[in-house]
Amino acid sequence: MIEINTITSQVLQNCDISDSRHAGVYSVCGLALRLRDMYKWEMGLDPWVEKDSSEILDWIGDREEKWDNLAEEDFEEITVLGTPYDPFDTRAINAVLEHQGFFYGAGYARSLKPTFFLAVLEEKKKVAGHTIYILGRELARDLFTSPALAQDNCILIRKDSAKLFLWDKMFYIKKSGRHALRFALESYGLKDQHSDALRQNLERISSAETETYIYHELGEIQDTVFDREIWREIIAAYPHTLVELLARTVKDLLADTNEYGTFQYITRERKTASLALYVAFIEGLTKELFPELRPAFEGFVQTHDWDLIEQAVFAGYDRAKQYAETIINIHQEGKQKNNNKWVEDEIAKNLLAHLNV
């Protein structure tokens, strides 16, 4: 039997090292929210539980002191059954862990922040020919969390992170998204939308949204417009810049709007609630690149005409495709010029200038 507590400690150490080096990639507000969520996870609190701020601030102070002592440390190998593995060798590590009912994740998040986690494996299944891992309780994690991600050409659903993600999205929703959120919750049978009702139904709604997350990842894996290798090259060349943010947003929008992705699933299955949640939560660059969606949704609320949504999705896909092709062309020309600054300026002038950023 594997020593899961020892492995957990190794993964947690790498999580802390990553956070110590890369906490600066987040805004002050973004870091505060992530630390608050990490505190809840570490203390085993439900997403809606809010502790006294002084208690959280003390915990943050201890965490930052810990980070100060780790900033120069190297990532540790992950030793499983006496064999040490590179911490990014997820295939080899999971070849052992999966048989013991656990799953390990490692990779690079936004601004190339290394990210690690370890979770209980609840279910393994196939969707559209791809292996899906449903992960339950997380034993180790860093500041970065996501409801779903692709790793080694498989799709991982992080149930703990998904539940916290959904709660935060609902709790901090902007005024412009409240109408769509009400519509979504009503579609899930919640006429009473007070906090008690949301708490009681959070698990159910989060579970019901799992397929939506899966199809986003399927759309990203199947995307042929924004070549994955070129996309990774761009992300690596322009970390923590508007170029990276735009490339990630365009890639996500292609995944949502292509023939394999999120909206293909939503429209095929007539997932009214999932549609409304997408509209409720859309913001930032995605909202700017997909302006057709909200007017189409308002028409849908009155008519329940799915053609309105499909037309908006076609328009969103076409725009994302055009942006992807332009980004790739500018990047390739910049490589020939050996001039990253020129690329940033051209993307700002030709693409970002047309968006409200």
HELIX and SHEET records of a PDB file:
HELIX    1   1 ILE A    4  HIS A   22  1                                  19    
HELIX    2   2 ALA A   23  VAL A   25  5                                   3    
HELIX    3   3 VAL A   28  MET A   43  1                                  16    
HELIX    4   4 SER A   53  ASP A   68  1                                  16    
HELIX    5   5 THR A   90  LEU A   97  1                                   8    
HELIX    6   6 GLU A   98  GLN A  100  5                                   3    
HELIX    7   7 ARG A  110  LEU A  112  5                                   3    
HELIX    8   8 LYS A  159  PHE A  171  1                                  13    
HELIX    9   9 LYS A  175  GLY A  177  5                                   3    
HELIX   10  10 ARG A  178  SER A  187  1                                  10    
HELIX   11  11 SER A  195  ALA A  208  1                                  14    
HELIX   12  12 THR A  210  GLN A  222  1                                  13    
HELIX   13  13 ARG A  228  ALA A  237  1                                  10    
HELIX   14  14 LEU A  242  THR A  257  1                                  16    
HELIX   15  15 THR A  262  GLU A  269  1                                   8    
HELIX   16  16 THR A  272  PHE A  281  1                                  10    
HELIX   17  17 GLY A  284  LEU A  289  1                                   6    
HELIX   18  18 LEU A  293  THR A  303  1                                  11    
HELIX   19  19 TRP A  306  LYS A  337  1                                  32    
HELIX   20  20 ASN A  340  ASN A  350  1                                  11    
HELIX   21  21 LEU A  352  HIS A  354  5                                   3    
SHEET    1   A 2 ILE A  78  VAL A  80  0                                        
SHEET    2   A 2 THR A  83  TYR A  85 -1                                        
SHEET    1   B 5 PHE A 102  TYR A 108  0                                        
SHEET    2   B 5 PRO A 114  VAL A 127 -1                                        
SHEET    3   B 5 HIS A 130  ARG A 141 -1                                        
SHEET    4   B 5 CYS A 154  ARG A 158  1                                        
SHEET    5   B 5 ALA A 148  GLN A 151 -1                                        
END                                                                             
